[in-house]
Amino acid sequence: MFDEVGYWSEIKLEIIRRYATEYTRILRAQGRFRFFYVDGFASSGMHFSKTQNLLIPGSPLIALDVEPPFDRHFLVELDAEKHHALSGLIAAHPRGNRCRLFLGDCNDVLPMTVFPEIIYERFERALCLRDPYGLDLNWEVIRDAGQSKAIEVFLNFPVMDMNRNALWHEPDKVPSRMRARMTRYWGDDSWRSAAYVPAPDLFGPREQKATNEVIAEAFRKRLRAVPRSFDSR
Ligand SMILES: C[S@@+](CC[C@H](N)C(=O)[O-])C[C@H]1O[C@@H](n2cnc3c(N)ncnc32)[C@H](O)[C@@H]1O
């Protein structure tokens, strides 16, 4: 039930710890905010480290131990066994009563139940981690968080799943189901022109897959271009 994780995941967890620490320090220093932690892909709370050969805390427990602490935590996990393991760890944690756990799909739970609890006008703010294995996050959920102006998104961009399943060197051979997953994540099919660039050769016009960096930058630009529906505030 605990995932085995390697070197890269441990680096990711360290980045989350440091980022969350700076986030709470900055908000606490401003005095007037209540600040929350939202984990859309919470997992089981612990992982087995292949490099250290021991159990290490996952993102929800790391966030619970941050100083100064978050006021509340919202944790969503789709897998029942992992959710059960996480519930046990949270119940035993001294700050466990700050947490609300949800068993379900974060694409439903976040917009319907969690985001409405985080209100800009009440000086509530949240750091929302989205750390999926793959293309399991719908664009609308990222967009809604940004438009709330209260929720900061920390996104793990699932480049491995994209490359393995959707961004093949021969795009016409990609199954339509995988193209649809990519479109759900990206929000429309503009990923197609971001991910493939013209590369004419002796045999005529051709397309070549763009680098990971170019694709990530295109997604960043797309996020910046999201209309701010609450700009009148
Ligand atoms: C990469 S792991 C998250 C690891 C965690 N952030 C950590 O660092 O400890 C991804 C988790 O998301 C869960 N998951 C996948 N799809 C989901 C969805 N639609 N909603 C909620 N959880 C999901 C998986 O069961 C898995 O436990």
Ligand as a Chemical Component Dictionary entry (heavy atoms), coordinates in Angstrom:
data_LIG
# 
_chem_comp.id                   LIG 
_chem_comp.type                 NON-POLYMER 
_chem_comp.pdbx_formal_charge   0 
_chem_comp.three_letter_code    LIG 
# 
loop_
_chem_comp_atom.comp_id 
_chem_comp_atom.atom_id 
_chem_comp_atom.alt_atom_id 
_chem_comp_atom.type_symbol 
_chem_comp_atom.charge 
_chem_comp_atom.model_Cartn_x 
_chem_comp_atom.model_Cartn_y 
_chem_comp_atom.model_Cartn_z 
_chem_comp_atom.pdbx_ordinal 
LIG C1  C1  C 0  2.178  10.670 -7.222 1  
LIG S1  S1  S 1  1.014  10.098 -6.061 2  
LIG C2  C2  C 0  0.940  11.459 -4.918 3  
LIG C3  C3  C 0  2.094  11.481 -3.971 4  
LIG C4  C4  C 0  1.955  12.499 -2.874 5  
LIG N1  N1  N 0  1.710  13.827 -3.407 6  
LIG C5  C5  C 0  3.218  12.537 -2.054 7  
LIG O1  O1  O 0  4.161  13.239 -2.472 8  
LIG O2  O2  O -1 3.254  11.894 -1.008 9  
LIG C6  C6  C 0  -0.518 10.251 -6.885 10 
LIG C7  C7  C 0  -1.724 9.788  -6.066 11 
LIG O3  O3  O 0  -2.896 10.289 -6.671 12 
LIG C8  C8  C 0  -3.920 9.324  -6.571 13 
LIG N2  N2  N 0  -4.892 9.679  -7.620 14 
LIG C9  C9  C 0  -4.875 9.370  -8.946 15 
LIG N3  N3  N 0  -5.912 9.941  -9.584 16 
LIG C10 C10 C 0  -6.582 10.677 -8.662 17 
LIG C11 C11 C 0  -7.718 11.536 -8.720 18 
LIG N4  N4  N 0  -8.362 11.743 -9.864 19 
LIG N5  N5  N 0  -8.145 12.120 -7.572 20 
LIG C12 C12 C 0  -7.494 11.914 -6.396 21 
LIG N6  N6  N 0  -6.400 11.112 -6.278 22 
LIG C13 C13 C 0  -5.949 10.511 -7.400 23 
LIG C14 C14 C 0  -3.217 8.008  -6.737 24 
LIG O4  O4  O 0  -3.978 6.951  -6.138 25 
LIG C15 C15 C 0  -1.899 8.291  -5.989 26 
LIG O5  O5  O 0  -1.997 7.904  -4.644 27 
# 
loop_
_chem_comp_bond.comp_id 
_chem_comp_bond.atom_id_1 
_chem_comp_bond.atom_id_2 
_chem_comp_bond.value_order 
_chem_comp_bond.pdbx_ordinal 
LIG C1  S1  SING 1  
LIG S1  C2  SING 2  
LIG S1  C6  SING 3  
LIG C2  C3  SING 4  
LIG C3  C4  SING 5  
LIG C4  N1  SING 6  
LIG C4  C5  SING 7  
LIG C5  O1  DOUB 8  
LIG C5  O2  SING 9  
LIG C6  C7  SING 10 
LIG C7  O3  SING 11 
LIG C7  C15 SING 12 
LIG O3  C8  SING 13 
LIG C8  N2  SING 14 
LIG C8  C14 SING 15 
LIG N2  C9  SING 16 
LIG N2  C13 SING 17 
LIG C9  N3  DOUB 18 
LIG N3  C10 SING 19 
LIG C10 C11 SING 20 
LIG C10 C13 DOUB 21 
LIG C11 N4  SING 22 
LIG C11 N5  DOUB 23 
LIG N5  C12 SING 24 
LIG C12 N6  DOUB 25 
LIG N6  C13 SING 26 
LIG C14 O4  SING 27 
LIG C14 C15 SING 28 
LIG C15 O5  SING 29 
# 
